[in-house]
Amino acid sequence: MTVTLDPELRTMESKRIKVSEKRQITIPKSFFEKLNLGDEVECFFRKDRQEIVIRSPRKETEFSEEILADLIEKGLSGDELLTEFKRIKAKVRPAVKQLIEEAELTVRRTK
């Protein structure tokens, strides 16, 4: 079923689902398959829109190859390479989260 929502959301595929007494939902099979979901998902609450967003988890290896290539190019190896890789990798997720928050804030300001 296609439902036309406000212009910002364009058209989306939509299904009404029940919430159990334990606040559980079942993701429709077609959505599950289209998103290629596994045994874990990421779940976000968007306060500004009063929405819950469910998506496949981002792979933990994001940017790993780029980080390693950069460190090797700088001449690091062995324990020094591993230590620096771990230090930089620990900063990636918070940095991406901050970028997303800043982008969402920019979008809200332009409305």
C-alpha positions as CSV (number, residue, x, y, z in Angstrom):
1,M,0.0,0.0,0.0
2,T,1.4,3.4,-0.9
3,V,0.3,6.4,1.2
4,T,0.9,10.0,0.3
5,L,2.0,11.9,3.4
6,D,3.2,15.5,3.8
7,P,5.5,16.7,1.0
8,E,8.6,16.3,3.2
9,L,8.0,12.6,3.5
10,R,6.9,12.1,-0.1
11,T,5.4,8.7,-0.6
12,M,6.2,5.8,1.6
13,E,5.2,2.2,1.8
14,S,3.1,1.8,4.9
15,K,1.5,-0.9,7.0
16,R,-0.4,-0.7,10.2
17,I,0.9,-3.2,12.8
18,K,-0.2,-4.1,16.3
19,V,1.8,-3.5,19.5
20,S,1.6,-6.3,22.0
21,E,0.9,-5.9,25.7
22,K,4.7,-6.1,26.2
23,R,5.2,-3.2,23.7
24,Q,6.6,-5.5,21.1
25,I,6.0,-5.2,17.3
26,T,6.5,-7.5,14.4
27,I,8.3,-6.0,11.4
28,P,6.4,-6.9,8.3
29,K,8.2,-9.6,6.3
30,S,8.4,-7.4,3.1
31,F,10.1,-4.6,5.1
32,F,12.4,-7.0,6.9
33,E,13.5,-8.5,3.6
34,K,13.9,-5.2,1.8
35,L,16.2,-3.9,4.6
36,N,18.0,-7.2,4.8
37,L,17.7,-7.2,8.6
38,G,19.4,-9.7,10.8
39,D,19.1,-10.5,14.4
40,E,19.9,-6.9,15.5
41,V,18.6,-3.5,14.4
42,E,19.4,0.1,15.4
43,C,16.4,1.9,16.9
44,F,16.2,5.7,17.2
45,F,13.6,8.1,18.6
46,R,13.3,11.3,16.6
47,K,11.9,13.9,19.1
48,D,11.3,16.5,16.4
49,R,9.0,14.3,14.4
50,Q,7.8,12.0,17.2
51,E,9.0,9.0,15.2
52,I,10.8,5.7,15.8
53,V,13.3,4.8,13.1
54,I,14.5,1.2,12.8
55,R,17.4,0.3,10.5
56,S,20.2,-2.2,9.9
57,P,23.1,-1.6,12.2
58,R,26.0,0.2,10.7
59,K,29.0,-2.0,10.3
60,E,31.6,-1.6,13.0
61,T,34.3,-1.6,10.3
62,E,33.3,1.8,8.9
63,F,36.3,3.7,7.9
64,S,38.7,1.0,9.1
65,E,40.4,0.5,5.8
66,E,40.8,4.3,5.3
67,I,42.2,4.7,8.8
68,L,44.7,1.8,8.3
69,A,45.8,3.1,4.9
70,D,46.5,6.5,6.3
71,L,48.4,5.2,9.3
72,I,50.5,2.9,7.1
73,E,51.2,5.8,4.8
74,K,52.5,7.7,7.8
75,G,55.0,4.9,8.4
76,L,53.4,3.2,11.5
77,S,53.6,-0.5,12.0
78,G,53.4,-3.1,14.7
79,D,52.2,-2.1,18.2
80,E,52.4,1.6,17.3
81,L,50.0,1.0,14.3
82,L,47.5,-0.9,16.5
83,T,47.5,1.6,19.3
84,E,47.0,4.6,16.9
85,F,44.3,2.7,15.0
86,K,42.3,2.0,18.1
87,R,42.7,5.6,19.3
88,I,41.4,7.0,16.0
89,K,38.7,4.4,15.5
90,A,37.3,5.3,19.0
91,K,36.7,8.8,17.8
92,V,34.8,7.9,14.6
93,R,31.4,7.0,16.0
94,P,31.1,10.2,18.2
95,A,32.3,12.3,15.3
96,V,29.7,10.8,12.9
97,K,27.0,11.2,15.5
98,Q,27.9,14.8,16.0
99,L,27.7,15.4,12.2
100,I,24.3,13.8,12.0
101,E,23.0,16.0,14.9
102,E,24.4,19.1,13.3
103,A,22.8,18.2,10.0
104,E,19.4,17.6,11.6
105,L,19.7,20.9,13.5
106,T,20.5,22.7,10.2
107,V,17.4,21.1,8.6
108,R,15.2,22.2,11.5
109,R,16.5,25.7,11.2
110,T,15.7,25.9,7.5
111,K,12.1,24.9,8.0
